[in-house]
Amino acid sequence: MSLDDFCADGPKGQGLWKRAEQVLPGGGVYLTRSADFAGRGVVPGFIEEADGCRLVDVDGRKYIDFLGANGPNLLGYCHPEIEEAVRRQAAKGVSVSFFSPSMIETVEGLLDYFSGFDWGLLSKTGSETLTFATRVAKQHTQRDHLVAFDSAYHGSAPELAILPPSGPLTRAGENVHRIAWNDAEALEALGRRVGDKIAGVLLNPLDQNPRQITQDISDDFRNAISAFCDRYGSLLILDDVRHGFRLHPEGSHKYVGLEPDILCLGKALGNGYALSAVLAKEEFRSAAQSILYTSTHHFETSPMRAALKTLEIYQRDNVFEHISRAGEQLRAGFVTAAEKSGHAISYSGPVTMPTFLFQNDPKCKKLRLFSRKAAEKGAIFHPSLNWNLSLAHTTQDIDEAVKIAAAAMSEMPV
């Protein structure tokens, strides 16, 4: 089983890799956003154009895309109404002295949409919002410890990082206690040891990590988290940066069955434009006010207009229902293709953002081969990350992608 039969990077792409290696500190710096995370040459490393659910790489090769820029493009690339809203706002000014009305309107829109919260703040990235949310919890409780779960990614800040290098950056996260997903007993034991030191529980809606089966929260674990926060006065912070708008139309906390004290949003919020948000309850307002939280580009107006238009389209066009139907169609196609070709597969997680694996493939060599063959035929199915469906994926797009997947599987040894 050779992975060298086809290289997704043509001459221009390979030339750009050589240039990148000279000017970028490679390896883990950009990690999941680099095509190297899939394996060099498995999927194209450099994209020239994007529209709807289609990509064109720098060598002119065309693809149906199921990564969606790792999540932001909920409506598809270059959605015309989003681009028009951005253009109109940009004509008035993008970064201006003091506040823009767009900022207030965006926060008001989010509070209207996500019920149960009283105030919000905007920034650019999920990492920023999650770090701020944990600082609010620490300031409110006057504690400095957090609970998180094994391998759950909550941004690149060293105090929350899952892969810090040894040394000072490792020590920055020493007060984050990570336990296994769905291990209610471990959470209860942690509470008995350090419960009175825990400022907040940082919860991801799913255990969805690279190259492993996605797991929902169990009833026992849900109850244990609720009991932990009640018993020790710890805040529940829901990291909905990745999963927002894809698990439940009213927020992933409705999917999980827990009401957070602080909700963190990002990725799909601006349909590709850089915007994230923290929404929280009234009692934590004073703690937030005492923390300096500012950055030059937090106040860019165009992403705010993109977010407001995204919310409008999401509701008007029943986007959640659309991506659910498209996801069901994709899953059914993959299951049928695997059965016909004799491959044993695992297709886990919500259909709107599924995880695909081959069984008995511990090093994912077979999965990378599949992804490379699919890329050769014109579809991007990332071998390491979950996929993301969008409003732009039509029935015809899914049919075409399933045919590509079936052809790729048929060429692979069982």
C-alpha positions in Angstrom: 0.0 0.0 0.0 2.0 3.0 -1.2 1.2 6.6 -0.4 3.5 7.8 -3.2 1.4 7.1 -6.2 0.0 10.6 -6.4 1.1 14.0 -4.9 -1.7 16.5 -4.3 0.8 19.3 -4.7 1.7 20.1 -8.3 4.8 22.1 -9.3 3.6 25.4 -8.0 2.5 23.9 -4.7 5.8 22.1 -4.2 7.6 25.3 -4.9 5.5 27.1 -2.3 6.4 24.4 0.3 10.1 25.1 -0.4 9.6 28.8 0.1 7.5 28.2 3.3 10.2 26.0 4.8 12.6 29.0 4.5 10.4 31.6 6.1 8.0 29.8 8.5 8.9 28.0 11.7 7.3 24.8 10.5 6.3 21.7 12.4 3.7 22.4 15.0 3.3 26.1 14.7 0.2 26.1 12.5 -0.5 22.4 13.1 -4.0 21.6 12.0 -4.2 24.4 9.5 -1.2 23.0 7.6 -1.8 20.3 5.0 1.2 18.6 6.6 -1.1 17.5 9.4 -2.8 15.2 6.8 0.6 14.2 5.4 2.6 16.1 2.8 1.0 15.6 -0.6 -2.1 13.9 0.7 -4.2 17.0 0.2 -3.2 20.2 -1.5 -1.1 22.5 0.6 -1.9 25.9 -1.0 -5.3 27.1 -2.2 -5.7 29.8 -4.8 -9.5 30.2 -5.0 -12.6 29.2 -3.0 -16.3 29.4 -3.9 -19.3 27.6 -2.3 -18.0 24.2 -1.4 -15.3 24.2 -4.1 -11.6 24.9 -4.0 -8.9 25.5 -6.7 -5.3 24.9 -5.7 -2.3 26.9 -6.9 -1.8 24.4 -9.7 -5.4 24.8 -11.0 -6.7 21.5 -9.6 -10.3 21.6 -8.5 -11.9 20.0 -5.5 -15.2 19.5 -3.6 -14.2 20.5 -0.1 -15.5 18.9 3.1 -13.1 20.7 5.5 -14.6 24.2 5.3 -11.4 25.9 6.4 -11.6 23.7 9.5 -15.0 24.9 10.3 -15.7 28.6 9.7 -17.5 28.4 6.3 -20.9 27.4 7.5 -22.7 28.9 4.5 -19.9 28.1 2.0 -17.0 30.2 0.7 -17.7 33.7 -0.6 -21.4 33.6 0.1 -22.7 36.6 -1.9 -24.9 38.1 0.8 -22.0 37.9 3.3 -19.6 39.5 0.8 -22.1 42.3 0.1 -22.6 43.0 3.8 -18.8 43.2 4.3 -18.4 45.4 1.2 -21.0 47.8 2.4 -19.5 48.1 5.8 -16.0 48.4 4.5 -17.1 51.4 2.4 -18.0 53.1 5.7 -14.8 52.2 7.5 -13.3 49.0 8.9 -11.2 50.2 11.8 -12.3 53.6 13.3 -11.6 55.6 16.3 -13.8 54.5 19.2 -16.8 52.1 19.0 -18.8 51.4 15.9 -22.6 50.9 16.2 -21.9 47.6 14.5 -20.3 46.3 17.7 -23.4 47.0 19.8 -25.8 45.7 17.2 -23.8 42.4 16.9 -23.7 41.8 20.6 -27.4 42.6 20.9 -28.1 40.2 18.0 -26.2 37.4 19.7 -27.9 38.0 23.1 -31.3 38.0 21.3 -30.5 34.7 19.5 -28.8 32.8 22.4 -31.3 33.1 25.3 -30.2 33.1 28.9 -27.2 35.5 28.7 -27.0 39.2 29.7 -23.8 40.6 28.2 -21.2 39.8 25.6 -17.8 40.8 24.2 -16.4 40.4 20.7 -12.8 39.5 19.7 -11.1 37.8 16.8 -10.3 34.2 17.7 -11.5 31.3 19.7 -8.3 31.2 21.7 -8.9 34.8 22.8 -12.4 34.2 23.9 -11.6 31.0 25.8 -8.7 32.6 27.6 -10.8 35.5 28.6 -13.7 33.3 29.8 -11.4 31.4 32.1 -9.9 34.6 33.5 -13.5 35.9 34.2 -14.1 32.6 36.1 -10.9 33.0 38.1 -11.6 36.7 38.9 -15.1 36.0 39.9 -14.3 33.0 42.2 -10.8 34.3 43.3 -9.5 30.8 42.4 -6.8 29.8 39.9 -7.5 26.2 39.0 -9.6 24.8 36.1 -10.9 21.5 35.0 -10.6 20.4 31.3 -10.7 17.0 29.6 -8.0 14.9 28.0 -6.9 16.1 24.5 -9.6 18.8 24.3 -8.3 21.7 22.4 -9.2 25.1 23.9 -6.9 27.4 22.0 -3.2 28.1 21.8 -2.7 30.1 25.0 -0.1 28.3 27.1 -2.4 28.3 30.1 -4.8 26.0 28.2 -2.5 24.4 25.6 -2.7 20.6 25.2 0.8 20.3 23.7 3.1 22.8 25.5 6.8 22.3 25.1 8.8 21.5 28.2 9.8 24.4 30.4 8.0 27.6 31.4 5.2 27.1 28.9 4.4 23.7 30.5 4.3 25.4 33.9 1.8 28.0 32.7 -0.8 25.2 32.5 -0.1 23.4 35.8 -3.3 24.5 37.3 -5.4 22.9 34.6 -6.6 19.4 35.8 -7.4 17.2 32.8 -9.4 14.0 33.3 -10.7 11.4 30.9 -13.9 12.2 28.9 -17.0 10.6 30.4 -15.2 9.6 33.6 -17.6 10.7 36.2 -15.7 9.0 39.0 -12.5 10.8 38.1 -14.3 14.1 38.2 -15.8 13.3 41.6 -12.4 12.3 43.0 -10.9 15.5 41.7 -13.6 17.4 43.5 -12.7 15.8 46.8 -9.1 16.7 46.3 -9.2 20.3 45.0 -12.8 21.2 44.4 -12.6 24.4 46.5 -9.7 25.6 44.2 -11.6 25.1 40.9 -12.7 28.4 39.2 -14.4 26.7 36.3 -15.0 23.6 34.3 -14.1 24.1 30.6 -16.3 21.8 28.6 -16.3 20.8 24.9 -19.7 19.6 23.6 -18.2 16.4 22.2 -15.0 14.4 22.6 -14.0 15.0 19.0 -10.2 14.8 18.5 -8.0 14.0 15.5 -8.0 10.4 14.3 -10.3 8.9 16.9 -14.0 8.0 17.2 -16.2 10.9 18.3 -18.0 10.4 21.6 -21.1 12.1 23.0 -21.4 13.1 26.6 -22.8 10.3 28.8 -25.8 10.9 31.2 -23.6 10.0 34.2 -20.9 12.5 33.1 -23.4 15.2 32.4 -24.9 14.8 35.9 -21.4 14.7 37.5 -20.4 18.0 35.8 -23.6 19.7 37.0 -23.2 18.4 40.5 -19.5 19.4 40.6 -20.3 23.0 39.6 -23.2 23.2 42.1 -21.2 21.7 45.0 -18.0 23.8 44.5 -19.3 27.0 43.0 -17.3 26.5 39.9 -18.4 28.2 36.6 -19.4 26.1 33.6 -17.7 27.4 30.5 -18.9 25.9 27.2 -16.4 26.0 24.4 -18.7 26.2 21.4 -16.0 27.7 19.1 -15.8 24.6 16.9 -19.2 23.2 17.2 -21.4 26.2 17.3 -24.4 26.2 14.9 -23.6 22.6 13.9 -24.9 20.6 16.8 -28.1 22.4 17.7 -29.6 25.6 16.1 -29.9 27.3 19.5 -26.3 26.4 20.7 -24.5 23.3 21.6 -25.5 23.6 25.3 -29.0 22.5 24.1 -27.4 19.4 22.5 -25.3 18.7 25.6 -28.2 19.3 28.1 -26.3 21.7 30.4 -26.7 25.5 30.8 -23.4 27.2 30.8 -22.5 30.3 32.8 -20.3 31.5 30.0 -20.6 30.5 26.3 -17.7 30.9 23.9 -18.4 31.2 20.1 -16.2 31.5 17.1 -15.3 29.9 13.8 -18.7 29.8 11.9 -19.9 33.0 13.6 -18.6 35.2 10.7 -18.7 32.6 7.9 -14.9 32.9 7.4 -14.5 36.5 8.7 -12.5 36.7 12.0 -15.0 37.1 14.8 -15.5 35.3 18.1 -17.7 36.1 21.1 -18.1 35.5 24.8 -21.7 35.6 26.2 -22.3 35.4 30.0 -24.7 35.9 32.8 -25.2 39.1 34.7 -23.4 38.0 37.9 -20.1 37.8 36.1 -20.2 41.3 34.6 -18.2 42.9 37.4 -15.4 40.4 37.1 -15.3 41.0 33.3 -15.1 44.7 33.8 -12.1 44.4 36.0 -10.0 42.7 33.3 -8.2 44.6 30.5 -9.3 42.9 27.3 -8.5 44.9 24.1 -6.7 44.6 20.8 -6.4 46.9 17.8 -8.4 44.6 15.5 -11.1 43.5 17.9 -13.1 46.5 16.7 -13.0 45.8 12.9 -16.6 46.4 11.7 -16.8 44.2 8.6 -16.6 40.8 10.5 -19.4 42.1 12.7 -21.6 42.7 9.7 -20.7 39.3 8.4 -21.8 37.8 11.7 -25.1 39.6 11.7 -25.8 38.5 8.2 -24.7 34.9 9.0 -27.3 34.8 11.8 -30.0 36.1 9.5 -29.3 33.6 6.8 -28.8 30.7 9.2 -32.4 31.2 10.4 -34.0 32.3 7.2 -32.6 29.4 5.1 -32.9 26.7 7.8 -29.2 26.0 7.6 -29.1 23.5 10.4 -31.7 21.4 8.6 -29.9 21.7 5.3 -26.5 20.6 6.7 -28.2 17.8 8.6 -29.8 16.4 5.4 -26.6 16.8 3.5 -24.7 15.0 6.3 -27.2 12.1 6.3 -26.8 11.8 2.6 -23.0 11.7 2.8 -23.0 9.2 5.6 -25.4 6.9 3.8 -23.2 7.1 0.7 -20.1 6.3 2.6 -21.7 3.3 4.4 -22.9 1.9 1.1 -19.5 2.5 -0.6 -17.7 0.7 2.2 -20.0 -2.3 2.1 -19.7 -2.7 -1.7 -15.9 -2.4 -1.5 -15.5 -4.7 1.5 -14.0 -2.1 3.8 -14.8 -1.9 7.5 -15.3 1.7 8.5 -16.3 3.9 11.5 -18.5 6.9 10.8 -19.0 8.7 14.1 -20.1 12.1 15.5 -22.9 14.4 14.3 -23.6 14.1 10.6 -23.0 17.9 10.3 -19.3 17.4 11.3 -18.5 13.7 11.1 -15.4 11.7 11.8 -14.5 9.0 9.3 -12.0 6.2 10.1 -11.1 2.8 8.7 -11.3 0.0 11.3 -8.0 -1.9 12.1 -6.0 1.1 10.9 -4.2 2.3 14.1 -1.6 4.4 12.2 -4.2 5.8 9.8 -2.1 4.7 6.8 -5.2 3.4 5.0 -7.0 6.6 5.8 -4.3 8.7 4.3 -4.3 6.5 1.2 -8.0 7.0 0.8 -7.7 10.8 1.3 -4.9 10.9 -1.3 -6.9 8.9 -3.8 -10.0 11.1 -3.2 -7.9 14.2 -3.7 -6.6 12.8 -7.0 -10.2 12.4 -8.1 -11.3 15.8 -6.9 -12.6 15.7 -3.3 -10.9 16.8 -0.1 -11.7 14.4 2.8 -9.2 15.2 5.5 -7.7 12.1 7.1 -7.0 13.6 10.5 -9.7 16.0 11.2 -13.5 15.9 11.3 -15.3 17.2 8.3 -17.8 20.1 8.0 -20.9 20.3 5.9 -22.1 23.7 4.7 -25.1 25.3 3.1 -23.2 25.3 -0.2 -23.2 21.4 -0.3 -26.1 20.5 -2.7 -27.5 17.0 -3.3 -25.6 16.9 -6.5 -22.3 17.8 -4.7 -22.8 15.0 -2.3 -23.6 12.6 -5.0 -20.4 13.5 -6.9 -18.4 13.3 -3.7 -19.8 9.8 -2.8 -18.9 8.6 -6.3 -15.3 9.8 -5.7 -15.2 8.1 -2.3 -16.5 4.9 -3.7 -14.0 4.9 -6.5 -11.2 5.6 -4.1 -12.3 2.7 -1.8 -12.6 0.3 -4.7 -9.0 0.9 -5.6 -7.7 0.1 -2.1 -6.9 -3.3 -0.7 -9.3 -4.4 1.9 
